[in-house]
Amino acid sequence: MNQQLKFLKEELNTASGKMKADMHIKNIRILDVYTETIYPGSLVVKNGKIVASTPSWEVEAEQEYDGENMIAVPGFMDTHVHIETTLLTPEALSSVIVPWGTTTLFVDAMEIANVIGIKGLRALLNNNSDLPFRTFMEVPSRVPTAPGLETTGGILGVAEVDELLNDDIAVSLGELDPEKVLNLKEEYLEKILCAKQKNMICNGHAIGLNWDQLNVYSTAGLSDDHESVEYQELFERLRLGIKALVREGSTERNVDTLIKGVIKHNLPTEDLLFCTDDKHVNDIAREGHISYNIQRSIDLGMAPIKAIKIATLNAAKHFRLDHQLGSLSPGRFADLVLLKELDQIKPAVVFKSGIPVAAEGKLFTELSGSYPDFLNTTVKLSEDFTSRNFVVNLKGGKAKVRVINLYADQIINYETQENLEVVDGIVQTDQARDILKLSVVERYGKNGQVGSAFVRGFKLKSGAIASSVAHDHHNIVVVGTNDDDMLKACQELEKCQGGFVAVDQGKVKGLLPLPIGGLMSPLSADEVMRKMDKLNAIVGSMGSELPAPFMTLSFVSLPTVPELGLTDKGLISVKDHQIIPVIV
């Protein structure tokens, strides 16, 4: 008898009252997401699955758990997250997200794939079964994101994507930006077909698309989008059959605007989902994970059951996993959260597979992961790299340049054209107008290229800050008031093999090493948070008013988010998908 058949017979016998259960969670009020009702009862668990709800027969079980009349709701799901952007390994991350009730992540690990390819991706996700939350893979579709416009450490072609789609934890093709679809790029259309042939959905990234472009995008089979900033964008996506992921990250704060619109217009919520996309550990610990999206929606006026349903059943249905997840129904995994009050999303107890894993904000067992050495040696600068690499040259006394302008709390930006002084043939920054130098330095030891431009919004009065987290190529991105401090910052990141650093007057003022792929720390969540808070305070003392300066820095170089991006190859027009001159 194979193992699966053995387990199924055990579960059926337990459901029939003929076999002892593993766990009996009694004295609870069960939230039924199908009928949107709550009823008193208990849950019977065998082999990690719910096999009966409030049975009429007396339950025999190895363990009993008294729910003390609390409300049992399905575990929460993050439908789109780049786990690397939390700065933590999955093991360390569990101590932060699980106490907030998150029991499932849908992970697009494109960050580690861009750094080191398929072997890096698998090294990051290979401990899934040992975690107190479930991980499903959205197979990265764009590694690199902007072929020909950036240098990456890894590449995932059609063959690699098709191979990954066959993995047990694969559930979808990861987010695909519009340029690949609207321009009919065959490599990416083939990746879409690979997913469709396996009856999997394709995740979207439909930023900036108008109605006609959305029609093309939807025709290709892109089934969701997490880039809506305004309600009208969300509405148009839903009208064309594209699920809307309502995102709340560290710099992408979209819940308030979108949910207010949903409530105002009495919009059905069946096709809404929640995600974080990119959220630093400090923000998660302070305000919550998907629990924040739920709580904020309730606070804005949404019915609690509907908000919870968005984070549970809606997510499971979208990924075609509602036979396993998303409800407290027989046959589903016993992943659940106990709440004292339905409108206060403060988990009292969190279960995975019917086993309590966290209570009152604390994980029961702290975990640590083991990662291969090749993940810790990914930063290699060119031997002839100097401060001269940052210089923007021009003959004459004035230069009109394109400037990247930041929006508060968003990753999108806009272009302005500004006049800057030229001294000895070198274009100068202008701190009085908050126009600073921004550079991207190739860090894989391939070509030593450096792209430089100008940016407004960081408000540094002195020094420089740098990061080896730079979407999606993850070269080193650095912004500063002078080239010498920018050089020092980059050199410091090479020494520690990646991370965040602040340098002022030639001295390192603050540092958070991220040696795992130049993206993640091997430290615990508490240690990373302490270092991150200290580092953010240092950057604040240097003049920046940004709440998450390193998250902003990590996105400002992204060549697929309007209007401008910057890579090691130069300034990118996102709309035209080409390199453009910094000097007009």
N, C-alpha and C positions, 0 to 999 in steps of 0.2 A: 504494500500500500504506500503510495507516495505521500509526502509530508502534507501537501495541500489537502488531499482527500481526508487524511487523518484529522487535520484541524477542522475541516468542515463537518465531519461526523461528530466530533466533540462539541462543536458549537450548536449543532442541531439537537443533540442529546441534552445539552444544558438548557437550550431554549424550551425543551419539552419537559424540563424538570426531572430528567432521568440521570443527570450527572451534576456533580457539585460545581458551582461557579468558582471562578478565580476571585471575583470581587462583587460585592453587593453594595451599591451606593444607595442608601435608603434615606427616608425622611427629607425629600427634596421637592421643590416645585420645578417641573420640567417645562422649559420653553420649547414649544413646537413651532419651528419656523415654517412649516407647511400651512398650518391653519392659522398661524399667528395668534396662538392661544397659550395659556399657561395652566397646567394641571398638576395636582399633587401626585407623587408616586415614587418609584425607585427604578434603578437601572441595574440590570444583571450583565456581568462582563465575563467573557471567556476568550482566551487567546488575544486579549487586547481589543476585542470587539464587543459592542453591545449586542446581546442576543435576545433580550426581552426587556420590555418596559412595563412596570407595575403588573407583574404576573399575579394570577389569582391563587397560585399555589405558594406554599411556604418555601422560601429560597434557602438552600444550603450553599455556603460559600466558604472558601479558604479565609477570606478577609471580609470584614464589613466596615463600611465608613458611614458615619452618621452625618448627614448634610445639614442638620440643625435647621431645617425648614428654609434653607437658602435656595436661590433660584439657579438652576443648572442651565447653562447656555452652551452652544457649541463653541469650541476653541476658535479664536480669531485667525484670519488669514491675510497675509500681505501678498497681494497678487502681482507685485512687480518690485523687486528690490535688487540692487547691486550690493551684495553682502559686504564686499570689500570696502565700500564707502563708510561703513560703520567704524572702520579702522581696527576691527577686532576679528579674530578667528571665529569660526562658528561656535567653537566650544566656549570661548569667553563671552560671545554675544548672547548665549543662552541665559546667562545670569541677569541680563538686562531685559530681554524681550519676553521670556517665558513668565516671569512674575506679573507682567502686564497682560497676560492672557493670550499671547500669540503662540499658537501651536503648529502653524504651517507657514513656510516661506516658499514663494515661487521665485527662484533665483535666476537672474540673468548674469552669470559670472563673466561678462565680457571684459571686465577690467583685468583679471588675472590672465585671461586668454590673450588679450592684447599685449601683455607683458611677456608671456612665455608659452603661449599656445595650448594645445590640447592636453599636454602632460601637466601643465600648471593648473588647468581647470579641474582635472580629475584629482589631482593632489589636494585641492581645496575641498572638494565635495565627497571624498571617499570615506569619510567617517560618519556618514548620514545616520546609520542605524544606531549609533551610540549616543546620539543627541536627544535632549528632552523636547525637541520639536522636529517636525517633518520638513524635509527639504525636497522640492521638486525642481527640475532644471528646465529653464527656458533656454534652449540651445542658442548660444550667441550667433547672430546672423551676419554681423558686420565687424569682422576682425581682419583687416583694419576697418574703421568707420569711413575713412575718406581715402581710398586707395589713390596713390599718386600725389596726395596732398599732405602726407604725414609719414613719419617713420615709426614702426612698431616693432616690438620684440617677437611677436607671434603672428601667425596667419591661420585662419580657418577657411579653407576653400569648400567647395561643394562636397568633396569626398569626406572631409573631416566632419562637416555638419551632418551628413547622412549617417555617418558612423555614430555620432553622439545621439542622434534622434532614436537610435536603437537601444540606448541605455535604459535600464529599468526605471530610473527616476526622471527621464525626459518626458515632458508633457506638451511642449510647444516649441515653435521656432521663436527665438527671442526678437526683441523690438527691431524693426526695420524702418529706417528713415525714408521719407518720401522720394528723395532724389534717385534712389535705386529703382523705385517702381515707376515713377513718372517718366523716367528716361529709358525705360525698358531694358535695363542692364541684365543680360541673360544669366550671369552667375547668380544673381539674387532671385531672379524668377525661378531658376532651377532649385534653389533652396526652399522657396515657397512650395514648389511641387513636391519636394522630398517630404515636407511635413504633411501636405494634403494626402499623399499616398499612404501615409501611416495614420490617417484620420486624426491628425493633430491640428490645433489651431495655430495661427500666426499672430504674434503680438505686434502692435503698431507703435509708431512714434510720429504722429501726424501733425507735427508742429507747423503752424503758419499756413495751413492749407485752406484755400477758398472752397466754395461749394463744388465747383466743377472738378477741382483736383481731388477732393474727397471722394467723388464718384469713381474716379479712376482707381484711387487707393482701395476703396471698398471692393471694387470689381476684382482686384488682384487677390482678395481673400484675407486682407489684414483685418483682424476681428476686434481690436480694441485700441484705445489710445489714452495715454496718461498726461498729455501735454495741454489739456484745456485750462486756460487761465480765466476766461470770461464765460458767463453762462451761455451766451449764444453759441460759442464754440462747442460746448458740451451738448447743447440741444441739436445742433446740426449733425454731430456724430451719431447721436442716438437715432435721429430720423433716418439715417442711411444704414442703420443696422450695425454700427460700430459701438461696442460697449465702452462706457466712459469710466475710466479709473480716476477717482477723486484722490488727488495726491496731497500729502502733507510731509514734506521733507524739511531739511534745515534751511534751505534757501528757496524752496519752491512751496510757498504757503498758499494753497489753493482751496482748502476746505471751506473757509468762511464765504468767499465769493460764490463758489459753485453751489453749496448746499443752501445758501440764502435764496439763490435763483430757483433751485429745485422746489423749495417750500413755497416761495412766492407764486410760482406758476403751477403748483399742485402736480408736479411731474411724477409719473410712475417711477418707482425705484428699482424695478426688477432687473434693469440693465446697468445699474450702477455698481461699482466695486470700489474698494479702498486699497491704496498702496502708499508706501513711503518713498520709493525710488531711491533716494539718497538722503540718509539722515545720520548725523553724527551721534555717537554713543551718549554724549553729554545731554543732547536734546531728548533722546529716548528716555534716559534715566529720570530727567527732570519732569517731563510732561506726559510721557507715555509713548506707546508704539501705535499699532492699529487701534488700541484702546482710545488714543487721543482723537482719532478721526470719528470714532463712534460717539465719544462723550461730547465733542464739540458739535456734532450734528444734533444730538439731543438738546444741548444747551440752546441751539439756534431754533429749536421748535419741532424737530422731527420726532415722530413716535419712536420710543426706545426699541420696540421689536423690529421696526423697519430698519433702523440703523444697525442693529445687530445682524439682521438678515443680510444686509449689504456685505458685511464682513465675514459671512459664513456660507450660507446656502448659495447666494449669488456667485460667490467665488468658486465654489465646488462645481456648480453647474457649468460655469464658463469653461473650466478646464476639463470638463467631462469626467469629473471625479465624484459626483454627488452620490454614486453608489458606495463610496468609501468614506466620504467626509461631508461636513457642512450641516449635519443635523444629528439629533440624538435619537436615532432610529435604529432598529435591528439591522445588523449587517455592516454598520458603519464603525469605524474606529472610535473607541471611547476617549476621544479628545474633548475635554470640556472644562468649563470655568464655572465656579460657584460665586455668585454675587449676593450680597446682602440686600441690595436695593437695585431694581432694574434700571433706574435712571442715574445711578452712580457706578460708573464702570471702574470699580476698584476691586480687582479679583481677590477674593478671600483665599481660594484654593484653586490650583490649576492641575488638571490631570492629563497625562498622555497615556493612551492605551489602557485606561482604567487605573493607572498608578499615580498617586499624588506626586508631583514633581516640584511644586512651589506653593508657598502659602505666605500671605501677608507681606508681599513684596520681596521675599527671599527664595532663591533656588535652594532646594534641599542638598544637592550635591554639586560642588564646583568642579568643572571639567578643565582639562588641559589637553591640547592636541599635539601631535607629532608631525612635523613637515620636513620633506627632503631638503638637503643642503642646496640643491640647485635653485630653490625659491629665494635663497638668502644672498644671492650674488648677481643681482640684475642691474646694478648701477655702475656704468663705466664711462667716464667722460673722456673726450679726446685728449691726447697728451699735449697738444698745442693750444688747449683752451685757455684764453686769457680774457681780461676785461675788454679788450679790443673787439671781441666777438659781439659785444652788445651795441657797438656804435652804429648810428644811422648817419650816413654821410650825405652831404649836399654842398655844392659850391653856391655862395651867395650869402646875403645877410638875413633872409627870411625864408621860411619853408611853410607851405600849406600842407598839413598832414591829416590823414584820417585818424580819428580818435574813437576808441571803443568806450562807450558810455554805459555804466551799469544801471540797472533798475534795482530798487530796493526789494528784497524778498523774492526775486525771480532770477532765473538763469539766462533769460533773454537779455539782449543789449541793443543799443542803437548807435548809428554812426553820426558823428559830426565832423566837420572839417575846420581845423583851427590853424592859426598862424603861430609858428614857434621861431625863436631866435636860432641863428646858426653862428657858431663861434669856431673859428679855425676849421671850417668844413664839417663840423659835427653838429647835428640838430640837438638842441637842448630841451630838457624838460621844463615845466613851468609849475612849480609848487603852488604859487599864488592862485592859479586856476585849477589846481589839483590834476594836472596832466603829468603823469609819471611814465617811466619806461616799463614796458612789459616785454619779456623775452621767454622763448621756449627753447630749451637746450636738449638736443638728442642725447639720450642717456644709455643706449644699448651698445655703444662701442662700434657702431656701424659706419657712420659718416661724419660725425662731429658737427653737424649743421646747427645753426642758431638762427631763429626767426625773431625779429624785434619789431615792436610797434609802440603805440602810446594808448594809455587808458586813463579814464576819469572815474573816480568813485571810491578809491581806496583811502584817500586823504592822509597818507603817511607824511609826516613832517620831517622825518629823517630815516635813514637805514633802508633795509630791504627785507622782504619775506619770500620764502621759496617753498615749493612742494613738489614731491615726486608723484603725487596724485594729480593727474591732469587729463581729464576726459577727452577722448577715449584712448588716446595714444599713450598717455602716462609717461611722457618725457618730463623733464624738470621744467616747471613754470615758475618764473620769478618776477616780482614787481619791486621797484625801488626808486629812491631819490638820487642814487649815484651808482655808477658802474662797479666801483671797487667793492661796495657792500654786496652788490648782486653776485659778483664773482665769489666772494667769501661764502655766501649762502649756498651756492651750487657746490662748491668744494666740500663744504661740511656735509651735505647730503650724500656725496660720494663716499665719504669716510664712514658714515653710519649705514650705508646701503639703503637710503631712502628715508623719507619722513617729512616733517614740517620744521622749519627753522626761521628764527628771527635774528637778524644781524644789524648792529648799529655801530658806526664808527669803527668798523673792523673787528668788533667783538661779538661773539655769539651770545645773545641775550636769552634765548629760549630755544629748546629743541625737543621734539617728539620723534624718536626713531621709529620707522616703520619698515623693518628689514625684510618682511615676508612679501616678496614681489615688489618692494618699495611702496606697498599699499597698506599693510596690516602690521599690527604689533603683536608680539608673542605674550605681552603682559595681560594681566587681568583687566576686566572692565573698570574697576575702581582706580587702578593705577593709571590707566590711559585717560580716564576722566580728569584726574587730578593734574596730570601733565597738560592736558588740553586746556583746562580752565586757566592754568598758570600762563600758558603760551598766549591764549586769547587776551589775557589781561596785559601782557607785555606789548602785544601789538596795539592794544588800545592806548597804552602809554606812549606809543610812537605816533599817535595821532589818528589811527583808524577808528571809525565809528561803526563799522560793520559788526553785526552780532555774531557772524560766523565767517571771519575773514579768509580762513583757509578753504572752507567749502566754496566761497565765492571765487577764490583764486583757482581752485581745481576745475571750475566750469568755464572760466573766461576764455580758455583756449579751445573750447569745443568747436569744431568746424561744421557742426550740423545744427546749431541753434542760432537763429537770426539775432543780429544782422551780420556780425563779423565774428570770425574765429581766428586763432593764431596757432600755428604749428611750427615745428622746426624748419619747415620749408618756406614759411612766410605768412602774410596776412591773407585770410580767406574770405571771399564774398560767399556767404552761405547760400544766398538765392541763386547765384550763378555757378556755384560750386567750382570756383577757380581762384588761383592766386592773383591778388591785385597789389599794386604798389602802395606802400605806406604814404609816400609823398605824392600828392595830387599833381 
